[in-house]
Amino acid sequence: MKSNWIRVLPRANVAKRWLVIAFILVSQVFCGVLAFAQLSGKAESLFDGKTLTGWKTVDPADANLWSVKDSVIQSGDGVKKIPANTYLYTLKEYGDFEFRCLFRLSGDPSTGMINSGIQYRSLIEGGKMVGYQADIGNGYWGDLYDEHRREKLVSGDLRILKRILKEDGWNSYIIRCKGNHHELYINGVKTCDYTEQDSKIPAKGVIAVQIHAGGVAQVEFRDLTISEL
């Protein structure tokens, strides 16, 4: 059925009628592109692609465990076991934001735990990273974890994600946090929707990338951006 705004045009003037339709469709597409461009314009890169300027490790002794190669932040060499959890974090703190990145986790599960994560709204307390973590790894994909505080908050919903997840390949992560509402997405699929009920939990903190102690593993991160909301 044609909509009313099309039927009111004279039937004899078919060319003019379709010209109006085309104009409306082009206008809608243009508005959508403009809105996307405006949103994308807010994004700030957290990584210059060459150095770790703007980042530091919780333990200064771990600085040599993180490096940059081919515009990628990486930790672990895929040869030796990861001796302890290590974190690389931003010097700047963020509250309401949308964070995006690409990540790849690889390793041999037979050698121990192969795991990583992205910390956010996190603080350094007593030499420990404390705060929310968007989890990465088998058995933990898309979980929301509270590092060194309350442990797992929400299990990731993998009903759709399992169809498209590249377990040892490149995947994308989006973390959207506004007020007490948290959303996690892997490859564009929402895995977690959480509302924080405890008003004592800090609503601002650093962003950090992690590699978990355990097996022979390597984690890589690239194209890290953040848009403050």
Order of alpha helices (4+ residues) and beta strands (2+ residues): alpha-alpha-beta-beta-beta-beta-beta-beta-beta-beta-beta-beta-beta-beta-beta-beta-beta
